[in-house]
Amino acid sequence: MSKATYDYIIIGAGASGLLLADALGKDSFFSEKSILLLDKDLNKPNDRTWCFWEKGRGAFDAILHKTWDHIFVGDDHYSKRTPIAPYEYKMIRAEDFYHAYRDKINHHANITFLEGNVKNIKDMGHEVMVSTDADTFKGKRIFNSIFDYKPLLKQTRYPVLKQHFIGWFVKTSKPTFDRNQATFMDFSVPQKGNTRFMYVLPFSETQALVEYTLFSKEVLPDHEYDEAIKTYLNDDLNCKEYEIIEKEKGSIPMSCYDFNLHNSTNMLHIGVAGGWAKPSSGYTFMRTVHKTQALIPFLKKDKPLNTFSKRDRFWFYDLLLLDILYKDNHKGRLIFGQLFKNRTPQKIFAFLDEKSTIWQDLSIILACPKKEFIKAFVRRIFLI
């Protein structure tokens, strides 16, 4: 059993691990650092899609699967199709991302990419031991993207919801979709006491990803998602004939839990494991990009890794929303519906990107049901 030592060990070659490895590899400051990237599967399948909004051209344009310039939000009582310029809504398929970033990392001479199923991580104080099913490695700094739900579920200070979904990639026999419009949230589906909506990403007039999504405490049996998608295609889109090309399934934690509790001087949790998913929406990809961009200059200062994460006012906004949805899960339709009905997507995107001013924040908050947020604020202010 070997005990090779590396300056940095990155555990997990998903989005956060690959983005961090590439950022380290291409920065000359780290050229003398030895870096190990570990994953249980060097050839990950096309296991997910990532979507994000962005102004103009971006770093991922070469691997985009599709973009949209309009979005739709609606329910039983209203519908709103809106242009989002100067933003575009962009989609990446995981297989394209993995292929592109593995290729980038293969060109960084100081990065070793190994297959191994991590069994144990032991922080020794001055270094961290990482054991796989075949080897043990020593790391001076560890970046761990393996997510563990258990600590979240053992506490009650912060609400824990899940954004969970099943999506069908369908091909229809006749034109069904608006290829320029991404359906963000169609709340016309029965809510059944939860926050439930359809999310539709068309690739053409006859092909799309149709996804049934919930923000709630518990996942459903698979057949309930499937039945909801089938009903939506048949009844709402009047689509009787279609072929299911592929399916995807996922669950993303929605919580303002203090993930930094599990970091140390020499270990930092990254990606979803580090709380990098936006708690109020589940959007993760561009948050991970921005966190990685902030992490690189931080590492150059050689500070303890558990001083990287900071809370701000946006964390508190997210907490209030999750408090409301945890207590009254059915109110998601009301909150998101009023928000998109009363404010432009451009203002909402800036707010969700955490790039808005305090006055712009206030404008967004005032577009939401005021009573619910005031009550949540009063309840929470006595707990924090």
VEXROTI-10868 format. One record per residue (C-alpha): residue number from 1; x negated, y, z. Coordinates in Angstrom, 1 decimal. Each point is the difference from the previous one (the first is absolute). Layout:
N
NUM/X/Y/Z
...
//
This chain:
384
1/0.0/0.0/0.0
2/-1.5/3.3/-1.1
3/0.0/3.3/1.9
4/-0.9/2.5/-2.7
5/0.1/3.6/1.1
6/1.6/2.8/-2.0
7/0.3/3.7/0.6
8/3.7/-0.1/-1.0
9/2.4/-2.9/-0.2
10/3.4/0.6/-1.7
11/2.6/-2.6/0.8
12/2.6/-0.4/-2.7
13/-0.2/0.8/-3.7
14/3.4/1.6/-0.4
15/0.5/3.7/-0.9
16/-1.6/1.4/3.1
17/-3.0/-2.4/0.0
18/-0.7/0.5/-3.7
19/0.4/3.7/0.1
20/-2.4/0.3/3.0
21/-2.5/-2.3/-1.5
22/-0.1/1.9/-3.3
23/-0.2/3.4/1.8
24/-3.0/-1.2/2.0
25/-1.6/-1.7/-3.0
26/0.0/3.1/-2.2
27/-1.2/2.5/2.6
28/-3.8/0.2/0.0
29/0.1/0.8/3.7
30/0.8/-3.7/0.7
31/-2.3/-1.5/-2.7
32/-2.3/-1.5/2.6
33/2.9/-1.5/2.1
34/0.7/-3.7/-0.4
35/3.8/-0.5/-0.4
36/1.9/-3.3/0.2
37/3.6/-0.2/-1.4
38/1.8/-3.1/1.3
39/3.3/-1.4/-1.3
40/1.7/-3.4/0.2
41/0.7/0.1/-3.7
42/-2.4/1.6/-2.5
43/2.6/-0.4/-2.7
44/3.1/1.6/1.4
45/3.2/-0.5/-2.1
46/2.2/2.8/-1.2
47/1.6/0.2/3.5
48/1.5/3.5/0.1
49/0.5/3.3/-1.7
50/-1.0/3.5/1.3
51/1.8/3.2/-0.8
52/-0.8/3.6/0.8
53/0.6/3.5/-1.3
54/-2.8/2.2/-1.2
55/-0.5/3.3/-1.8
56/-1.5/-0.4/-3.5
57/-2.9/-2.3/-0.8
58/-1.4/-2.2/2.8
59/-2.8/-2.5/0.8
60/2.3/-3.0/-0.7
61/1.5/1.1/-3.3
62/-2.1/-2.6/-2.0
63/1.7/-2.9/1.9
64/3.6/1.4/0.2
65/2.8/-2.4/-1.1
66/2.6/2.8/-0.4
67/0.9/3.6/0.9
68/3.3/1.8/0.4
69/0.8/3.7/-0.1
70/3.5/-0.1/1.5
71/1.4/-1.6/3.2
72/3.5/-0.9/1.1
73/1.5/0.0/3.5
74/3.7/-0.7/0.6
75/2.7/-1.7/1.9
76/3.8/-0.5/-0.3
77/0.7/3.7/0.1
78/-2.8/1.7/-2.0
79/-2.8/-0.7/-2.4
80/-3.0/2.1/-0.9
81/-2.4/-0.5/-2.9
82/-2.9/2.5/0.3
83/-3.1/0.8/-1.9
84/-3.1/-0.1/2.2
85/-2.6/2.0/-2.0
86/-2.8/0.8/0.7
87/0.1/-3.4/1.7
88/0.2/-3.4/-1.6
89/1.1/-3.2/1.7
90/-2.7/-2.6/-0.7
91/-0.1/-3.8/0.3
92/-3.0/-2.3/0.3
93/0.3/-3.8/-0.2
94/-2.3/-1.7/2.5
95/-1.7/-2.2/-2.6
96/-1.2/3.0/-1.9
97/-1.3/1.7/3.1
98/-1.8/-3.1/1.3
99/-1.6/-0.6/-3.4
100/-1.2/3.6/-0.3
101/-1.3/0.3/3.5
102/-1.7/-3.4/0.1
103/-1.8/1.0/-3.2
104/-1.1/3.3/1.7
105/-1.2/-1.8/3.1
106/-2.0/-2.5/-2.1
107/-2.1/2.9/-1.2
108/-1.0/1.2/3.5
109/-3.2/-1.9/0.8
110/0.3/0.4/3.8
111/3.5/-1.6/0.2
112/0.4/-3.8/0.6
113/3.5/-1.3/-0.8
114/0.6/-3.4/1.7
115/3.0/-2.3/0.4
116/0.8/-1.0/3.6
117/3.0/-0.3/2.3
118/-0.7/2.2/3.0
119/0.7/-1.9/3.2
120/-1.4/2.2/2.7
121/-1.3/3.5/0.5
122/-2.0/0.7/3.2
123/-1.1/3.5/0.9
124/-3.3/-0.4/2.0
125/-0.3/3.8/0.6
126/-3.2/0.5/-2.0
127/1.1/-2.1/-2.9
128/3.0/-2.1/-1.1
129/0.1/-3.7/-0.8
130/2.2/-1.1/-2.8
131/0.6/-3.8/-0.3
132/1.6/-1.6/-3.1
133/0.8/-3.7/-0.5
134/-3.5/-0.5/-1.3
135/-2.4/2.7/1.3
136/-0.6/2.7/2.6
137/-1.1/3.5/-0.8
138/-1.2/2.9/2.0
139/1.1/3.5/-0.8
140/-1.1/3.4/1.3
141/3.3/1.5/-1.2
142/3.2/-2.0/-0.7
143/3.0/1.1/-2.1
144/2.8/-2.4/0.5
145/3.2/0.0/-2.2
146/1.6/-3.2/1.5
147/3.3/1.2/1.4
148/1.3/-1.5/3.3
149/3.7/0.7/0.9
150/-0.2/-1.4/3.5
151/-1.3/3.2/1.8
152/2.8/2.1/-1.5
153/2.7/-2.5/1.1
154/-1.4/-0.2/3.5
155/0.6/3.7/0.7
156/3.1/2.1/0.3
157/-1.4/3.6/0.0
158/0.2/0.3/-3.8
159/2.8/-1.4/-2.2
160/-1.0/-2.6/-2.5
161/2.0/-0.4/-3.2
162/-0.8/-1.8/-3.2
163/0.3/1.1/-3.6
164/0.8/-3.4/-1.5
165/1.0/-0.9/-3.5
166/0.3/-2.5/-2.8
167/-0.3/1.1/-3.6
168/0.8/-1.6/-3.4
169/-1.9/0.8/-3.1
170/2.8/-0.4/-2.5
171/0.4/0.0/-3.8
172/3.5/0.8/-1.2
173/1.7/-0.9/-3.3
174/1.2/3.6/-0.7
175/-1.3/3.5/0.9
176/0.7/0.5/3.7
177/-2.5/2.4/1.5
178/-1.2/3.6/-0.4
179/-3.7/-0.6/-0.6
180/-0.9/3.6/1.1
181/1.8/-0.2/3.4
182/-1.0/-1.8/3.2
183/2.9/-0.7/2.3
184/-1.5/0.9/3.4
185/3.0/-0.8/2.2
186/3.4/-1.1/-1.2
187/2.0/-0.2/3.2
188/3.2/-1.1/-1.7
189/-0.6/-3.5/1.1
190/1.9/-1.2/3.2
191/-2.0/1.2/3.0
192/1.2/-2.6/2.5
193/-1.2/2.0/3.0
194/-3.5/0.5/-1.4
195/-1.9/2.3/-2.4
196/0.2/-1.9/-3.3
197/-0.6/1.2/-3.5
198/-1.0/-1.1/-3.5
199/-3.3/1.0/-1.5
200/-0.3/-0.3/-3.8
201/-3.1/0.6/-2.1
202/0.7/-0.4/-3.7
203/-2.9/-0.9/-2.4
204/2.3/0.3/-3.1
205/3.7/0.0/-0.7
206/0.1/-3.8/0.5
207/-2.6/-0.7/2.6
208/-0.3/1.2/3.6
209/-0.8/-0.8/3.6
210/3.2/-0.1/2.0
211/-0.6/0.0/3.7
212/2.3/-0.4/3.0
213/-1.5/1.9/2.9
214/0.8/0.5/3.7
215/-1.4/2.1/2.8
216/1.0/-2.2/3.0
217/-1.2/-2.0/3.0
218/0.3/-3.5/-1.6
219/-0.5/-1.6/-3.4
220/2.8/-1.8/-1.7
221/0.2/-3.5/-1.5
222/-1.3/0.1/-3.5
223/3.4/-0.9/-1.5
224/1.5/3.3/1.4
225/-2.4/2.1/-2.0
226/0.5/-2.1/-3.1
227/3.8/0.3/0.3
228/-0.2/3.8/0.4
229/-2.2/0.3/-3.1
230/2.3/-2.2/-2.0
231/3.1/2.0/1.0
232/-1.7/3.3/-0.8
233/-1.0/-1.2/-3.5
234/3.4/-1.4/-0.7
235/2.3/2.7/1.5
236/-2.0/3.2/0.2
237/-2.1/-0.3/-3.2
238/2.5/-2.1/-1.9
239/-2.8/-2.5/-0.9
240/1.3/-3.5/-0.3
241/-2.8/-1.6/-2.0
242/-3.6/0.2/1.2
243/-3.1/-2.1/0.6
244/-1.9/0.1/3.3
245/-3.7/0.2/-1.1
246/-1.6/0.3/3.4
247/0.9/0.7/3.6
248/-1.8/2.0/2.7
249/0.6/0.0/3.8
250/-1.4/2.2/2.7
251/0.3/1.5/3.5
252/-1.8/3.1/1.2
253/0.0/1.1/3.6
254/1.5/3.4/0.8
255/-1.3/1.2/3.3
256/-1.8/2.9/1.7
257/-1.7/-2.5/2.3
258/-3.5/1.0/1.0
259/-2.1/-2.4/-2.1
260/-3.1/1.8/1.2
261/0.3/-2.0/3.3
262/-1.6/-2.9/-1.9
263/-2.9/1.9/-1.4
264/-3.4/0.3/1.7
265/-3.3/1.7/-0.4
266/-1.0/-2.5/-2.7
267/3.4/-1.2/-1.4
268/2.7/1.8/-1.9
269/3.2/-1.5/-1.3
270/0.9/1.2/-3.5
271/3.0/-0.1/-2.3
272/3.3/-1.2/1.5
273/-2.0/-1.5/2.9
274/-1.3/3.4/0.9
275/3.4/1.7/-0.2
276/-0.8/1.5/-3.4
277/3.5/-0.7/-1.4
278/2.2/3.1/0.2
279/2.3/-0.9/3.0
280/3.1/1.7/-1.3
281/-0.1/-1.3/-3.6
282/-2.3/-3.0/-0.2
283/-2.1/1.7/-2.8
284/-3.5/-1.3/0.4
285/-2.2/0.2/-3.1
286/-0.7/3.7/-0.2
287/-0.2/0.3/3.8
288/-2.7/-2.6/-0.2
289/-1.8/1.9/-2.7
290/0.1/3.2/2.0
291/-1.1/-1.8/3.3
292/-2.9/-1.6/-1.9
293/-1.1/3.4/-1.4
294/0.0/1.4/3.6
295/-1.8/-3.0/1.4
296/-3.1/0.3/-2.2
297/-1.2/3.4/1.3
298/1.0/-1.2/3.5
299/-2.3/-3.0/-0.3
300/-2.9/2.2/-1.0
301/0.2/1.7/3.4
302/-0.5/-3.4/1.8
303/2.8/0.7/2.5
304/1.9/-2.8/1.9
305/2.6/-1.5/-2.3
306/2.7/0.4/2.6
307/-0.2/3.7/-0.3
308/1.0/0.0/-3.7
309/3.8/-0.1/0.4
310/1.8/3.2/1.0
311/3.7/0.7/0.7
312/1.7/3.1/-1.5
313/3.4/1.5/-0.3
314/0.9/-2.3/-2.9
315/-0.5/-3.0/2.3
316/2.6/1.6/2.3
317/2.5/0.6/-2.9
318/-0.3/-3.6/-1.0
319/0.5/-1.1/3.6
320/3.3/1.9/0.3
321/1.3/-1.5/-3.2
322/-0.9/-3.5/1.2
323/1.6/0.6/3.3
324/3.3/0.9/-1.8
325/-0.1/-3.0/-2.3
326/-0.9/-2.4/2.9
327/2.9/1.2/2.0
328/2.5/0.5/-2.8
329/-1.4/-1.9/-3.0
330/3.0/0.8/-2.2
331/-0.9/3.7/-0.1
332/-2.8/-0.3/-2.5
333/2.4/0.5/-2.9
334/1.3/3.2/1.6
335/-3.5/1.4/0.7
336/-1.7/-0.9/-3.3
337/3.1/0.9/-1.9
338/0.3/3.5/1.4
339/-3.7/0.6/-0.3
340/-0.2/-0.8/-3.8
341/3.3/1.7/-0.6
342/-1.1/3.3/1.6
343/-3.7/0.2/-0.8
344/-2.0/-0.5/-3.2
345/-2.2/-3.2/-0.4
346/-3.0/2.3/-0.3
347/0.5/1.4/3.5
348/0.7/-3.4/1.4
349/-3.1/-1.5/-1.6
350/-2.2/2.8/1.5
351/1.5/-0.7/3.4
352/-0.5/-3.8/-0.3
353/-3.6/0.6/-1.1
354/-0.4/2.1/3.1
355/-1.2/3.0/-2.0
356/2.9/2.3/0.9
357/-0.2/3.1/2.2
358/1.9/0.1/3.3
359/2.6/2.3/-1.6
360/0.5/-2.5/-2.9
361/0.3/-2.8/2.6
362/2.7/2.0/1.7
363/1.9/0.3/-3.3
364/-0.2/-3.8/-0.5
365/1.2/-0.7/3.6
366/2.9/2.4/-0.3
367/1.2/-1.9/-3.1
368/0.5/-3.1/2.1
369/2.9/-0.5/2.5
370/-0.9/2.3/2.8
371/1.9/-1.7/2.9
372/-1.8/-3.3/-0.4
373/-3.5/1.7/0.0
374/0.8/2.3/2.9
375/1.1/-3.0/2.1
376/-3.0/-2.1/-1.1
377/-2.3/3.0/0.9
378/1.5/0.4/3.5
379/-0.2/-3.8/0.7
380/-3.6/-0.2/-1.2
381/-1.4/3.1/1.6
382/0.5/-1.5/3.4
383/-1.8/-3.2/-1.0
384/-3.2/1.3/-1.5
//
